[in-house]
């Protein structure tokens, strides 16, 4: 029987208020790839190469990530998606296509293969989880996933930062930062979960912290089809339990630094076997054993350091390996690897782990190394958000043509009291829409795809100049059509779409949009 775990976190992350990042997905002519090569069990079963050899695109929204997956020739066509900026619920919608199966409110890697997602600069998935299902040959590198909830608002991915399930094979997750701000009572679940036949996975050079649950392999005592998992050079910090919880299967756990594990650590149960080498356990409790069940697991231990570790007394559903851990099984490892000495693990882990820290690794010498990309990086400049258009005049010129917004629909982000989305398409400057705060999004939408090449944003009389920086976005793909500041006329390459967004990123005072006009030319 699973014992309830009392969460006693001494430090938690504050959830930062972040704006909605806007996405653009552009091809580059030469393939990019993950930095370095897969390690551990991810090198077995044919290996893990992700999107190597395929096209590279840049994405700054979740919608753009989904669009890149859906734009492939097939669900197995290799692709590398370079992610930058903040990915959140506001910019992650479902995209449809024959090569994808996506969903809103989560990064959905479902029924696909041969994909790399790599952060470029700062890439943060804020309150938005990554879900891998019925997929293979996936690499996730150099990203942060934080504060994903299963209860409260908003929710995503069952509360897991990264979750894998249902016949998943060959996943390498490297140099990521996975964070929560509490435990189950605060709405969070696991940081790195695998279940329902997930095999050949490596988690390396990553941070898992401030959570009730680090992660599991197997969702119940009957879910024993998972295994062959490697955890190396990771920092587990301020975690209650599950670092990891192993139900059946085999795990290789080496050169990790465990700090402030409150209830239990590596929990091997239901016949699981864990090879636990040269780890550094510090200021923690019951870091290895079988806990919360009488279905025992096994371990092979060597070279570990236990620094201020306390052990509870053995009893029913509680079988700690300490205070003097000894091996009760043997585990054969099929791949080569280099061990750092446990004494230097805190130092080498501190210098190498997490997202946006240089992707440094160790070669067993206790000193950080910088790997080279496995294939040449693109020679063309990295795609960026389009430069601002020519500053629009403060007084819009006569529009000309047919205003396609008249008779169309409208929606957007939260609106200020007394305003309406429809006020921006009623042909009158005496009415207007205003966001609930100083920033927000207003949209025009049509029942069928409509070709647009020009937008005119008009402010009501007496409010001219309140709109600051903005971006004009194709809602269907997440692509940025134009950006700039101030109201006025905006031209861009003719684009066919069903919805267009005007996103206000800054303002002076309270911004107001009297009319959001759209034109074919």
Secondary structure as UniProt FT lines:
FT   STRAND          27..28
FT   HELIX           40..43
FT   TURN            45..46
FT   TURN            50..53
FT   STRAND          55..59
FT   HELIX           62..70
FT   TURN            75..76
FT   STRAND          79..87
FT   HELIX           89..91
FT   TURN            98..99
FT   TURN            104..105
FT   STRAND          107..110
FT   STRAND          113..126
FT   STRAND          130..133
FT   STRAND          136..141
FT   STRAND          144..146
FT   HELIX           157..159
FT   STRAND          162..165
FT   STRAND          168..174
FT   STRAND          177..182
FT   HELIX           184..186
FT   STRAND          192..195
FT   STRAND          198..204
FT   STRAND          207..217
FT   TURN            221..222
FT   STRAND          227..232
FT   STRAND          235..247
FT   STRAND          250..254
FT   STRAND          257..261
FT   STRAND          266..269
FT   TURN            270..271
FT   STRAND          273..277
FT   STRAND          280..285
FT   STRAND          288..291
FT   STRAND          298..302
FT   STRAND          305..310
FT   TURN            316..317
FT   STRAND          318..320
FT   HELIX           342..344
FT   HELIX           345..352
FT   TURN            355..356
FT   STRAND          360..362
FT   STRAND          368..370
FT   TURN            404..407
FT   STRAND          409..412
FT   TURN            417..418
FT   HELIX           421..425
FT   TURN            429..430
FT   STRAND          440..458
FT   TURN            461..462
FT   TURN            464..465
FT   STRAND          469..474
FT   TURN            475..477
FT   STRAND          480..485
FT   STRAND          488..504
FT   STRAND          515..519
//
